[in-house]
Amino acid sequence: MSFADMPVDVGPVYEGERIRAKQMYVELGGPKSEKKFELVRVRDASEIEDGKIKIIGPDLKDMEKGKTYPIGILVEAAGAELETDIEAVLERRIHEFCNFVNGIMHLNQRDQNWLRLSQQAFEKGFNSFNFLGTILIRLYKAELPIVKQAQVTIYTDPEEIKKAHEEAMKIYNKRDERARGLHDEDVDMFYGCVLCQSFAPSHCCCITPDRTSSCGSISWFDARAAAKVDPKGPIFEIEPGDCLNEFAGEYTGVNETLKKRSLGEVDRIWIYSSMENPHTSCGCFEAVFFYIPEVDGFGIVDRSFDGPAINGLPFSAMANQTGGGKQLPGFNGISVQYLASPKFQQVEGGFSRTVWMASSVKERMYDLLPEEWRDITATEKEVTELNELKQWLQEKNHPIVERWEEEEEEEEEWEEEGAMIPAGTQTMMIPGAGGLGGFKLTLINCKIHAEKVIVTKIEPSKKRKK
């Protein structure tokens, strides 16, 4: 396989390339674009024309520099061994293959895909989607020999993309519905995925029936199909091994595999927790599950949310903290479908501790949320500031209010004994020099014993006389 006829280099060495706003020629999809998607369909060989590339809308050379355009990528593949069950697996490879191109940055998946083309690549002659389509077709055939024929259609017209986007959403929903009927205790094999390691070197996704991949595009069924089709590929089997903690979702086999695949960075995870030994996060997760210390609860915000979440931070800021393969208690990258799992973050209490979520998440998952939580979980439409959230939760009689009362009773008991600050979440302000500025320190699930506490004023340093 050669790419000598392409205006830019193509290869795995370019995975992980970042293209900043100042470096890009155009942006395709992403948070500024209303409609975007990428989809793979398995077809009969008679239904497609091998090597054909269709562009519906303006081509790259017709686009204005610095602008954002919608993007729809439809890959139709044929082959005697192909089945519809592996469409999602083939689809996720669009992320990998686009990132092989020097000058293209691809993030996310499904209807959240986001691409940028660099100015340098455009100046070298990468001025048509025909190049991208050709590269995708060649890579599919080379990397997955079961693909014998393929054609690519790329949508950039804001009107023409609507019908194709609607069809893609129906297919995504159908896949998700199939995956909801199976649970972790029903299977004897889990799966791992390292497709995002070009952006998050220590991240390895653990995919189980109850925990879809963080990107939301690979269910347990999809992962099983991928591991069979390409045993040496980025999606592989994980034998769970012994269960160390059923409630937390900790398994010896998962720990051993993640330690190996993360190059020793991560040696222990609890699949159903965001605070204790949390699952790592890549860079393509659909949403962030984040801790709100002011109310001892959690919030959920997804990529489509515009503006600051209830904690004052936009999704982009939390994503930077959460991603990269780090284990960061209190910030956990998740798929939106994970909310439909009965094991959803159950170590922290699941929905009993979820007090706020973006309306885009709530509307998308409303019918799948436990009925008792649907109308007592706030969104930005009801509450926009933290100082309003506590009152709103009290008015709705959210179960977390009982948790506050229990914690207050515990604190009173400890205070009477005069010895300990009880286990739980304690927040304090640490001042900067001269008592100005500083930062907030939150201690979670800890007990502190002190025979004496000394508080002294920090005097500002005196300036030396000239």
SEFI-249798 format. One line per field, with one value per residue (C-alpha): residue number from 1; residue in three letters; y, x, z. Coordinates in nm, 2 decimals, always signed. Example, Ala and Ser with C-alpha at 12.3 -4.5 7.8 and 13.67 -1.06 7.14 Angstrom:
! residues 2
pos = 1,2;
code = ALA,SER;
c2 = -0.45,-0.11;
c1 = +1.23,+1.37;
c3 = +0.78,+0.71;
END
This chain:
! residues 466
pos = 1,2,3,4,5,6,7,8,9,10,11,12,13,14,15,16,17,18,19,20,21,22,23,24,25,26,27,28,29,30,31,32,33,34,35,36,37,38,39,40,41,42,43,44,45,46,47,48,49,50,51,52,53,54,55,56,57,58,59,60,61,62,63,64,65,66,67,68,69,70,71,72,73,74,75,76,77,78,79,80,81,82,83,84,85,86,87,88,89,90,91,92,93,94,95,96,97,98,99,100,101,102,103,104,105,106,107,108,109,110,111,112,113,114,115,116,117,118,119,120,121,122,123,124,125,126,127,128,129,130,131,132,133,134,135,136,137,138,139,140,141,142,143,144,145,146,147,148,149,150,151,152,153,154,155,156,157,158,159,160,161,162,163,164,165,166,167,168,169,170,171,172,173,174,175,176,177,178,179,180,181,182,183,184,185,186,187,188,189,190,191,192,193,194,195,196,197,198,199,200,201,202,203,204,205,206,207,208,209,210,211,212,213,214,215,216,217,218,219,220,221,222,223,224,225,226,227,228,229,230,231,232,233,234,235,236,237,238,239,240,241,242,243,244,245,246,247,248,249,250,251,252,253,254,255,256,257,258,259,260,261,262,263,264,265,266,267,268,269,270,271,272,273,274,275,276,277,278,279,280,281,282,283,284,285,286,287,288,289,290,291,292,293,294,295,296,297,298,299,300,301,302,303,304,305,306,307,308,309,310,311,312,313,314,315,316,317,318,319,320,321,322,323,324,325,326,327,328,329,330,331,332,333,334,335,336,337,338,339,340,341,342,343,344,345,346,347,348,349,350,351,352,353,354,355,356,357,358,359,360,361,362,363,364,365,366,367,368,369,370,371,372,373,374,375,376,377,378,379,380,381,382,383,384,385,386,387,388,389,390,391,392,393,394,395,396,397,398,399,400,401,402,403,404,405,406,407,408,409,410,411,412,413,414,415,416,417,418,419,420,421,422,423,424,425,426,427,428,429,430,431,432,433,434,435,436,437,438,439,440,441,442,443,444,445,446,447,448,449,450,451,452,453,454,455,456,457,458,459,460,461,462,463,464,465,466;
code = MET,SER,PHE,ALA,ASP,MET,PRO,VAL,ASP,VAL,GLY,PRO,VAL,TYR,GLU,GLY,GLU,ARG,ILE,ARG,ALA,LYS,GLN,MET,TYR,VAL,GLU,LEU,GLY,GLY,PRO,LYS,SER,GLU,LYS,LYS,PHE,GLU,LEU,VAL,ARG,VAL,ARG,ASP,ALA,SER,GLU,ILE,GLU,ASP,GLY,LYS,ILE,LYS,ILE,ILE,GLY,PRO,ASP,LEU,LYS,ASP,MET,GLU,LYS,GLY,LYS,THR,TYR,PRO,ILE,GLY,ILE,LEU,VAL,GLU,ALA,ALA,GLY,ALA,GLU,LEU,GLU,THR,ASP,ILE,GLU,ALA,VAL,LEU,GLU,ARG,ARG,ILE,HIS,GLU,PHE,CYS,ASN,PHE,VAL,ASN,GLY,ILE,MET,HIS,LEU,ASN,GLN,ARG,ASP,GLN,ASN,TRP,LEU,ARG,LEU,SER,GLN,GLN,ALA,PHE,GLU,LYS,GLY,PHE,ASN,SER,PHE,ASN,PHE,LEU,GLY,THR,ILE,LEU,ILE,ARG,LEU,TYR,LYS,ALA,GLU,LEU,PRO,ILE,VAL,LYS,GLN,ALA,GLN,VAL,THR,ILE,TYR,THR,ASP,PRO,GLU,GLU,ILE,LYS,LYS,ALA,HIS,GLU,GLU,ALA,MET,LYS,ILE,TYR,ASN,LYS,ARG,ASP,GLU,ARG,ALA,ARG,GLY,LEU,HIS,ASP,GLU,ASP,VAL,ASP,MET,PHE,TYR,GLY,CYS,VAL,LEU,CYS,GLN,SER,PHE,ALA,PRO,SER,HIS,CYS,CYS,CYS,ILE,THR,PRO,ASP,ARG,THR,SER,SER,CYS,GLY,SER,ILE,SER,TRP,PHE,ASP,ALA,ARG,ALA,ALA,ALA,LYS,VAL,ASP,PRO,LYS,GLY,PRO,ILE,PHE,GLU,ILE,GLU,PRO,GLY,ASP,CYS,LEU,ASN,GLU,PHE,ALA,GLY,GLU,TYR,THR,GLY,VAL,ASN,GLU,THR,LEU,LYS,LYS,ARG,SER,LEU,GLY,GLU,VAL,ASP,ARG,ILE,TRP,ILE,TYR,SER,SER,MET,GLU,ASN,PRO,HIS,THR,SER,CYS,GLY,CYS,PHE,GLU,ALA,VAL,PHE,PHE,TYR,ILE,PRO,GLU,VAL,ASP,GLY,PHE,GLY,ILE,VAL,ASP,ARG,SER,PHE,ASP,GLY,PRO,ALA,ILE,ASN,GLY,LEU,PRO,PHE,SER,ALA,MET,ALA,ASN,GLN,THR,GLY,GLY,GLY,LYS,GLN,LEU,PRO,GLY,PHE,ASN,GLY,ILE,SER,VAL,GLN,TYR,LEU,ALA,SER,PRO,LYS,PHE,GLN,GLN,VAL,GLU,GLY,GLY,PHE,SER,ARG,THR,VAL,TRP,MET,ALA,SER,SER,VAL,LYS,GLU,ARG,MET,TYR,ASP,LEU,LEU,PRO,GLU,GLU,TRP,ARG,ASP,ILE,THR,ALA,THR,GLU,LYS,GLU,VAL,THR,GLU,LEU,ASN,GLU,LEU,LYS,GLN,TRP,LEU,GLN,GLU,LYS,ASN,HIS,PRO,ILE,VAL,GLU,ARG,TRP,GLU,GLU,GLU,GLU,GLU,GLU,GLU,GLU,GLU,TRP,GLU,GLU,GLU,GLY,ALA,MET,ILE,PRO,ALA,GLY,THR,GLN,THR,MET,MET,ILE,PRO,GLY,ALA,GLY,GLY,LEU,GLY,GLY,PHE,LYS,LEU,THR,LEU,ILE,ASN,CYS,LYS,ILE,HIS,ALA,GLU,LYS,VAL,ILE,VAL,THR,LYS,ILE,GLU,PRO,SER,LYS,LYS,ARG,LYS,LYS;
c2 = +0.00,+0.33,+0.69,+0.85,+1.01,+1.20,+1.56,+1.48,+1.19,+0.92,+0.68,+0.60,+0.82,+1.12,+0.99,+1.23,+1.54,+1.85,+2.13,+2.45,+2.71,+2.94,+2.65,+2.52,+2.60,+2.48,+2.31,+2.03,+1.93,+1.98,+2.19,+2.48,+2.26,+2.16,+1.85,+1.60,+1.23,+0.94,+0.60,+0.27,+0.05,-0.31,-0.35,-0.62,-0.58,-0.51,-0.20,+0.00,+0.11,+0.02,+0.32,+0.58,+0.90,+1.14,+1.49,+1.64,+2.01,+2.24,+2.07,+2.18,+2.41,+2.59,+2.65,+2.98,+2.97,+2.98,+2.88,+2.58,+2.35,+2.05,+1.71,+1.37,+1.07,+0.76,+0.46,+0.17,-0.15,-0.50,-0.84,-1.20,-1.21,-0.87,-0.86,-0.58,-0.66,-0.51,-0.18,+0.01,-0.15,-0.04,+0.30,+0.36,+0.31,+0.63,+0.81,+0.61,+0.64,+1.01,+1.07,+0.88,+1.18,+1.45,+1.77,+1.62,+1.61,+1.39,+1.37,+1.20,+0.98,+0.91,+1.25,+1.43,+1.39,+1.69,+1.74,+2.01,+2.05,+2.24,+2.54,+2.36,+2.05,+2.27,+2.46,+2.13,+2.05,+1.87,+2.07,+1.80,+1.54,+1.31,+1.26,+1.18,+0.94,+0.76,+0.73,+0.58,+0.32,+0.21,+0.19,-0.01,-0.27,-0.28,-0.29,-0.51,-0.75,-0.87,-0.54,-0.61,-0.31,+0.03,+0.37,+0.70,+0.98,+1.31,+1.56,+1.92,+2.09,+2.21,+2.10,+1.78,+1.65,+1.66,+1.35,+1.15,+1.26,+1.15,+0.81,+0.78,+0.87,+0.59,+0.34,+0.45,+0.42,+0.07,-0.04,+0.10,-0.06,-0.40,-0.36,-0.26,-0.61,-0.77,-0.72,-0.79,-1.09,-1.25,-1.29,-1.44,-1.20,-0.83,-0.63,-0.36,-0.08,+0.13,+0.32,+0.65,+0.59,+0.83,+1.11,+0.94,+0.71,+0.56,+0.51,+0.17,+0.14,-0.15,-0.24,-0.45,-0.50,-0.24,+0.00,+0.10,+0.25,+0.61,+0.74,+0.58,+0.41,+0.06,-0.17,-0.51,-0.67,-0.44,-0.52,-0.89,-0.87,-0.66,-0.89,-1.18,-1.00,-0.85,-1.04,-0.84,-0.51,-0.22,-0.40,-0.72,-0.97,-0.92,-1.22,-1.07,-1.31,-1.32,-1.06,-0.86,-0.64,-0.71,-0.38,-0.17,-0.38,-0.47,-0.78,-0.92,-0.98,-0.62,-0.48,-0.69,-0.60,-0.23,-0.22,-0.38,-0.17,+0.16,+0.09,+0.06,+0.40,+0.24,-0.08,-0.08,+0.04,+0.02,+0.00,+0.16,+0.44,+0.79,+0.87,+0.56,+0.40,+0.55,+0.43,+0.65,+0.88,+0.92,+1.24,+1.12,+1.06,+1.18,+1.34,+1.42,+1.30,+1.56,+1.60,+1.91,+1.95,+2.23,+1.98,+1.66,+1.55,+1.50,+1.66,+1.55,+1.76,+1.65,+1.79,+1.96,+2.18,+2.55,+2.76,+2.69,+2.40,+2.43,+2.44,+2.74,+2.54,+2.47,+2.12,+2.20,+2.30,+1.98,+1.77,+1.90,+1.80,+1.46,+1.33,+1.21,+0.87,+1.01,+0.87,+1.19,+1.13,+1.34,+1.38,+1.08,+1.06,+0.85,+0.76,+0.89,+0.54,+0.44,+0.63,+0.35,+0.09,-0.03,-0.01,+0.35,+0.49,+0.28,+0.32,+0.69,+0.62,+0.66,+0.88,+0.93,+1.15,+1.30,+1.65,+1.83,+1.74,+1.93,+1.94,+1.79,+1.48,+1.46,+1.50,+1.24,+0.98,+1.09,+0.77,+0.56,+0.73,+0.58,+0.74,+0.86,+1.07,+1.23,+1.54,+1.60,+1.62,+1.99,+2.12,+2.46,+2.54,+2.53,+2.61,+2.80,+2.89,+2.68,+2.90,+2.82,+2.45,+2.35,+2.53,+2.38,+2.03,+2.09,+2.21,+1.89,+1.68,+1.52,+1.22,+1.39,+1.63,+1.33,+1.27,+1.63,+1.58,+1.26,+1.42,+1.71,+1.47,+1.28,+1.61,+1.71,+1.37,+1.41,+1.77,+1.67,+1.42,+1.70,+1.47,+1.39,+1.55,+1.27,+1.09,+1.27,+1.57,+1.87,+2.20,+2.47,+2.78,+2.81,+3.17,+3.30,+3.55,+3.81,+3.62,+3.71,+3.48,+3.12,+2.80,+2.57,+2.23,+1.95,+1.64,+1.33,+1.03,+1.12,+1.14,+1.40,+1.38,+1.67,+1.73,+2.10,+2.33,+2.66,+2.93,+3.21,+3.51,+3.52,+3.86,+3.99,+4.00,+4.35,+4.51,+4.59,+4.96,+5.08;
c1 = +0.00,+0.14,+0.04,+0.31,+0.03,-0.10,+0.01,+0.09,+0.24,+0.02,+0.10,+0.05,+0.34,+0.11,-0.15,-0.19,-0.11,-0.27,-0.39,-0.47,-0.72,-0.44,-0.29,-0.61,-0.74,-1.09,-1.28,-1.53,-1.80,-1.71,-1.90,-1.97,-2.14,-2.50,-2.50,-2.21,-2.18,-1.97,-2.12,-2.02,-2.27,-2.21,-2.35,-2.37,-2.09,-2.36,-2.48,-2.16,-1.89,-1.55,-1.33,-1.60,-1.60,-1.90,-1.88,-2.22,-2.16,-1.86,-1.52,-1.22,-1.09,-1.43,-1.43,-1.34,-1.03,-1.09,-1.46,-1.65,-1.85,-2.08,-1.93,-2.09,-1.87,-2.04,-1.83,-2.01,-1.81,-1.86,-1.70,-1.81,-1.70,-1.86,-2.16,-2.38,-2.27,-1.92,-2.04,-1.96,-1.62,-1.54,-1.68,-1.45,-1.15,-1.24,-1.09,-0.77,-0.74,-0.81,-0.53,-0.29,-0.30,-0.03,-0.23,-0.56,-0.68,-0.98,-1.15,-1.46,-1.71,-2.06,-2.25,-1.98,-1.70,-1.46,-1.19,-0.94,-0.73,-0.40,-0.30,+0.02,-0.16,-0.38,-0.09,+0.08,-0.22,-0.46,-0.75,-1.01,-1.21,-1.12,-0.78,-0.94,-1.19,-0.91,-0.70,-0.99,-1.06,-0.70,-0.65,-0.97,-0.86,-0.50,-0.57,-0.89,-0.86,-1.22,-1.31,-1.30,-1.48,-1.56,-1.70,-1.71,-1.96,-1.88,-2.15,-2.07,-2.39,-2.60,-2.93,-2.82,-2.67,-2.99,-3.16,-2.83,-2.78,-3.13,-3.07,-2.74,-2.91,-3.16,-2.89,-2.69,-3.01,-3.08,-2.73,-2.76,-3.10,-2.95,-2.67,-2.89,-3.03,-2.70,-2.52,-2.17,-2.27,-2.41,-2.07,-1.73,-1.52,-1.47,-1.28,-1.02,-0.97,-0.65,-0.76,-0.72,-0.37,-0.23,-0.39,-0.39,-0.09,-0.18,-0.55,-0.71,-1.09,-1.24,-1.56,-1.83,-2.20,-2.27,-2.00,-1.99,-1.66,-1.62,-1.65,-2.00,-1.93,-1.82,-2.06,-1.97,-2.12,-1.92,-1.60,-1.66,-1.70,-1.39,-1.17,-1.28,-1.23,-0.89,-0.74,-0.42,-0.60,-0.67,-0.97,-0.89,-1.02,-0.98,-1.04,-1.20,-1.02,-1.12,-1.37,-1.22,-1.51,-1.84,-2.01,-1.71,-1.64,-1.28,-1.13,-0.78,-0.77,-0.88,-0.62,-0.34,-0.43,-0.46,-0.13,+0.03,-0.15,-0.10,+0.28,+0.25,+0.07,-0.26,-0.27,-0.61,-0.96,-1.31,-1.53,-1.84,-1.67,-1.55,-1.39,-1.20,-0.96,-1.16,-1.15,-0.91,-1.05,-0.93,-1.00,-1.31,-1.55,-1.90,-1.96,-1.79,-1.93,-1.79,-1.80,-1.97,-1.83,-2.07,-2.36,-2.17,-2.32,-2.24,-2.31,-2.30,-2.21,-2.16,-1.97,-2.27,-2.33,-2.25,-2.13,-2.03,-2.18,-2.31,-1.96,-1.87,-1.65,-1.72,-1.70,-1.36,-1.20,-1.32,-1.22,-0.87,-0.85,-1.02,-0.86,-0.51,-0.54,-0.52,-0.70,-0.85,-1.10,-1.41,-1.37,-1.46,-1.51,-1.82,-2.05,-2.40,-2.54,-2.37,-2.65,-2.89,-2.68,-2.81,-2.45,-2.40,-2.14,-2.30,-2.01,-2.09,-2.46,-2.55,-2.85,-2.91,-2.60,-2.66,-2.80,-2.74,-2.70,-2.70,-3.05,-2.90,-2.81,-3.14,-3.35,-3.16,-3.18,-3.50,-3.70,-3.41,-3.35,-3.50,-3.85,-3.80,-3.49,-3.62,-3.78,-3.57,-3.24,-3.17,-3.05,-2.93,-3.29,-3.38,-3.05,-2.75,-2.56,-2.43,-2.59,-2.93,-2.87,-2.90,-3.23,-3.37,-3.27,-3.44,-3.76,-3.76,-3.69,-3.39,-3.26,-2.92,-3.08,-3.10,-2.73,-2.66,-2.86,-2.68,-2.35,-2.45,-2.55,-2.22,-2.03,-2.23,-2.15,-1.78,-1.78,-1.93,-1.64,-1.41,-1.17,-1.23,-1.37,-1.59,-1.53,-1.69,-1.61,-1.46,-1.39,-1.16,-1.00,-0.63,-0.52,-0.24,+0.03,-0.12,-0.45,-0.54,-0.63,-0.53,-0.71,-0.98,-0.89,-1.15,-1.08,-1.30,-1.36,-1.10,-1.07,-0.84,-0.73,-0.53,-0.43,-0.39,-0.47,-0.27,-0.40,-0.15,-0.18,+0.06,+0.22,+0.32,+0.69,+0.84,+0.99,+1.36,+1.43,+1.63;
c3 = +0.00,-0.10,-0.05,-0.27,-0.48,-0.18,-0.11,+0.25,+0.44,+0.58,+0.86,+1.23,+1.33,+1.29,+1.54,+1.83,+1.62,+1.77,+1.54,+1.73,+1.61,+1.48,+1.28,+1.11,+0.77,+0.83,+1.11,+1.04,+1.29,+1.65,+1.91,+1.67,+1.42,+1.47,+1.24,+1.21,+1.21,+1.09,+1.00,+0.85,+0.67,+0.55,+0.20,-0.07,-0.33,-0.60,-0.40,-0.41,-0.65,-0.52,-0.48,-0.55,-0.35,-0.34,-0.20,-0.12,-0.05,-0.08,-0.12,+0.09,-0.19,-0.19,+0.19,+0.36,+0.57,+0.94,+0.91,+1.06,+0.84,+0.90,+0.83,+0.76,+0.67,+0.53,+0.46,+0.28,+0.28,+0.13,+0.18,+0.21,+0.58,+0.68,+0.90,+1.03,+1.39,+1.32,+1.17,+1.49,+1.50,+1.15,+1.22,+1.52,+1.28,+1.11,+1.41,+1.38,+1.00,+0.98,+1.24,+1.02,+0.79,+0.85,+0.89,+1.00,+1.37,+1.44,+1.78,+1.91,+1.72,+1.61,+1.61,+1.80,+1.55,+1.51,+1.25,+1.17,+0.86,+0.90,+0.69,+0.61,+0.47,+0.26,+0.12,+0.03,-0.19,+0.04,-0.10,-0.17,+0.03,-0.26,-0.09,+0.25,+0.09,-0.10,+0.21,+0.41,+0.14,+0.11,+0.49,+0.54,+0.28,+0.41,+0.78,+0.76,+0.47,+0.52,+0.36,-0.02,-0.16,-0.02,-0.12,+0.08,+0.08,+0.25,+0.34,+0.40,+0.28,+0.58,+0.42,+0.25,+0.57,+0.77,+0.63,+0.65,+1.01,+1.10,+0.96,+1.14,+1.48,+1.42,+1.37,+1.68,+1.89,+1.76,+1.85,+2.20,+2.26,+2.18,+2.43,+2.73,+2.78,+2.89,+3.22,+3.35,+3.56,+3.24,+3.06,+3.13,+2.91,+2.91,+2.65,+2.63,+2.38,+2.32,+2.01,+2.20,+2.32,+2.06,+2.26,+2.61,+2.64,+2.97,+2.89,+2.83,+2.81,+2.99,+2.80,+2.98,+2.92,+3.19,+3.09,+2.72,+2.60,+2.73,+2.37,+2.35,+2.02,+2.13,+2.32,+2.46,+2.15,+1.92,+2.12,+2.10,+1.72,+1.69,+1.89,+1.67,+1.34,+1.43,+1.73,+1.72,+1.68,+1.93,+2.08,+2.27,+2.52,+2.90,+3.12,+3.43,+3.67,+4.03,+4.15,+4.44,+4.49,+4.31,+4.42,+4.30,+3.99,+4.07,+3.90,+3.91,+3.54,+3.46,+3.70,+3.54,+3.19,+3.26,+3.43,+3.13,+2.87,+3.06,+3.09,+3.46,+3.52,+3.63,+3.83,+3.98,+3.88,+4.02,+3.71,+3.89,+4.07,+3.99,+4.33,+4.44,+4.19,+3.90,+3.55,+3.34,+3.07,+2.71,+2.52,+2.33,+2.62,+2.56,+2.90,+3.23,+3.57,+3.82,+4.19,+4.35,+4.70,+4.80,+4.80,+4.82,+4.50,+4.13,+3.80,+3.44,+3.14,+2.78,+2.48,+2.33,+2.64,+2.57,+2.86,+3.22,+3.41,+3.76,+3.90,+3.69,+3.45,+3.08,+2.94,+2.77,+3.10,+3.28,+2.97,+2.99,+3.36,+3.30,+2.99,+2.90,+3.08,+3.43,+3.74,+3.87,+4.16,+4.11,+3.73,+3.52,+3.15,+3.06,+2.78,+2.80,+2.76,+3.09,+3.26,+3.16,+3.34,+3.68,+3.79,+3.70,+3.94,+4.22,+4.46,+4.49,+4.50,+4.13,+4.08,+4.45,+4.44,+4.10,+4.15,+3.82,+3.46,+3.13,+2.97,+2.65,+2.85,+3.04,+2.73,+2.54,+2.82,+2.99,+2.92,+3.03,+3.36,+3.67,+3.70,+4.06,+3.96,+3.63,+3.78,+4.09,+3.91,+3.81,+3.47,+3.37,+3.29,+3.66,+3.83,+3.70,+4.02,+4.31,+4.58,+4.42,+4.39,+4.75,+4.80,+4.48,+4.60,+4.94,+4.76,+4.55,+4.86,+4.68,+4.88,+4.91,+5.16,+5.40,+5.34,+5.45,+5.77,+5.85,+5.80,+6.03,+6.30,+6.27,+6.30,+6.61,+6.77,+6.70,+6.82,+7.15,+7.20,+7.10,+6.91,+6.55,+6.23,+6.09,+5.77,+5.48,+5.27,+5.45,+5.27,+5.39,+5.24,+5.25,+5.22,+5.01,+5.13,+5.35,+5.37,+5.01,+4.73,+4.80,+4.72,+4.84,+4.98,+4.98,+5.19,+5.09,+5.31,+5.56,+5.94,+6.10,+6.47,+6.62,+6.97,+6.90,+6.61,+6.58,+6.35,+6.28,+6.05,+5.76,+5.74,+5.40,+5.34,+5.38,+5.07,+5.09,+5.09,+4.79;
END
